[in-house]
Amino acid sequence: MKQRILIVNSGGDCPGMNAVIRAIVKRANQEKNWEVIGSINGFDGILSEPLEIIPLTEKRVEGIHIQGGTILTTNNKRNPFCYPVKQSDGSIINEDVTDKLIYNLKVFNFDAVIHIGGNESHKISHKLSKKGVNIVGIPKTINNDLSITDFTFGFQTAAQVATEAVDKLVTTASSHNRVLILEVMGRDAGWIALHAAIAGGADVCLIPEIPFSMDKVLEKLKSRYSKDGRGFANIVVAEGAYFKNNKSDKNSDSIARKIASKLKEANFEADIRETILGHLQRGGTPIAFDRILATELGVKAFELVKEKKFGTMAVHQNFELTHKNLEEVINQYNKVDLSHNLIHTAKGIGISFGD
């Protein structure tokens, strides 16, 4: 009898998810006695009546490594510990359905679950592991905010998309003597903004880890213009960046629009425009780095299942492919350390953080 693995995506989509699915399937098929099944739309597939699951054969995963998104679809609102359940009167109440999840895994003969997700997703992985589920995690998030692992797949592609946006905005800013503000993803961690600002040649980089002063931002912008108003400047800001002494206002509205409004209130004379990159960072073809990283992690995750090393996550640490206990991974959030060499590098080329 073949052993069965269930693959579950959860959280937001990102480039490389299909590559990791393909890698798990191809590695499992080397063993001949394993079957890989995909759960549709996160945990919905294994919790639905009837189940929404699909066999993941080599034929089905052919060529998907170059596709963005995920063939299984995903969801960030289906936590099985707080799952929306429709009641007889039509209302929705969030309930703990993990006993049903565990029952379905047993009845349908699943030997293990490989869960592909970010920080919040792997808090679920850890809790399921504590309840006895044979689970292995794979780190996935464009924000690169999972600790322990050097990179999460999806991040490098998102950083590349953001960098290409900065490249384009630099040329139009210089053509019109404008200040252009690019808002990128990063609610709690500023990795995308930091990489894009350095690679794209921005003048100001604003990230959640460094509360900023508009006076300091204005000081940098003024240095970019001559007395006759000629010059240009580019600002890259993470969505979770916030003004000094005003953290309560964080994430309440677009930070790019707030900065533009503050600059106009200060009578900064240059034309100011803002661009919110949004979900463009999540979509599209993964770059080679993310395809390779996702493939490595997929192969490693299968091998952890085969070796029965459950309650762990496949990670890339110090350029080595290894694994860590889920508890160790989720206990820390990978924010930009202010002593990080990229902060030093950015300041060394004159990028202002508004501090």
URSUL-V105768 format. One record per backbone hydrogen bond with DSSP energy under -0.5 kcal/mol. NH is the residue of the N-H (numbers start at 1). CO is the residue of the C=O. If there is no record, write none. Layout:
<<NH:CO> <NH:CO>>
This chain:
<<3:33> <5:35> <6:112> <7:5> <7:37> <8:114> <10:116> <11:75> <17:14> <18:69> <20:16> <21:17> <22:18> <23:19> <24:20> <25:21> <26:22> <27:23> <28:24> <29:25> <30:27> <31:28> <32:28> <35:3> <37:5> <38:54> <39:7> <40:38> <40:52> <41:72> <42:39> <42:73> <44:41> <45:40> <45:42> <47:43> <47:44> <48:44> <52:45> <53:51> <54:38> <56:36> <57:55> <61:57> <62:58> <62:59> <64:61> <66:63> <67:64> <73:70> <80:78> <82:79> <83:95> <85:93> <87:91> <90:87> <93:85> <95:83> <97:80> <97:95> <101:97> <102:98> <103:99> <104:100> <105:101> <106:102> <107:103> <108:104> <109:106> <110:105> <111:4> <111:109> <112:4> <113:134> <114:6> <115:113> <115:136> <116:8> <116:114> <117:115> <117:138> <122:118> <123:119> <123:120> <124:120> <125:121> <126:122> <127:123> <128:124> <129:125> <130:126> <131:127> <132:129> <133:128> <135:133> <136:113> <137:312> <138:115> <139:314> <140:117> <141:153> <144:141> <147:329> <147:332> <149:147> <150:316> <153:139> <155:152> <158:154> <159:155> <160:156> <161:157> <162:158> <163:159> <164:160> <165:161> <166:162> <167:163> <168:164> <169:165> <170:166> <171:167> <172:168> <173:169> <174:170> <175:171> <176:172> <177:173> <178:173> <179:271> <180:178> <180:233> <181:273> <182:180> <182:235> <183:181> <183:275> <184:182> <184:237> <194:190> <195:191> <196:192> <197:193> <198:194> <199:195> <200:196> <201:197> <202:197> <203:234> <204:234> <205:352> <206:236> <207:205> <210:207> <212:242> <213:354> <217:213> <218:214> <219:215> <220:216> <221:217> <222:218> <223:219> <224:220> <224:221> <225:222> <226:230> <229:226> <232:224> <233:178> <235:180> <236:204> <237:182> <237:235> <238:206> <239:184> <240:186> <241:238> <244:212> <246:243> <249:246> <250:247> <252:249> <258:254> <259:255> <260:256> <261:257> <262:258> <263:259> <264:260> <265:261> <266:262> <267:264> <268:263> <273:179> <275:181> <277:183> <277:275> <278:183> <280:277> <281:278> <282:279> <283:279> <291:287> <292:288> <293:289> <294:290> <295:291> <296:292> <297:293> <298:294> <299:295> <300:296> <301:297> <302:298> <303:299> <304:300> <305:301> <306:302> <307:303> <308:305> <309:304> <310:308> <311:135> <312:135> <313:324> <314:137> <315:322> <317:315> <317:320> <320:317> <322:315> <322:320> <324:313> <326:311> <328:325> <329:325> <330:326> <331:327> <332:329> <334:145> <335:333> <337:335> <340:337> <343:340> <344:340> <345:341> <346:342> <347:343> <348:344> <349:345> <349:346> <350:347> <351:346> <352:203>>
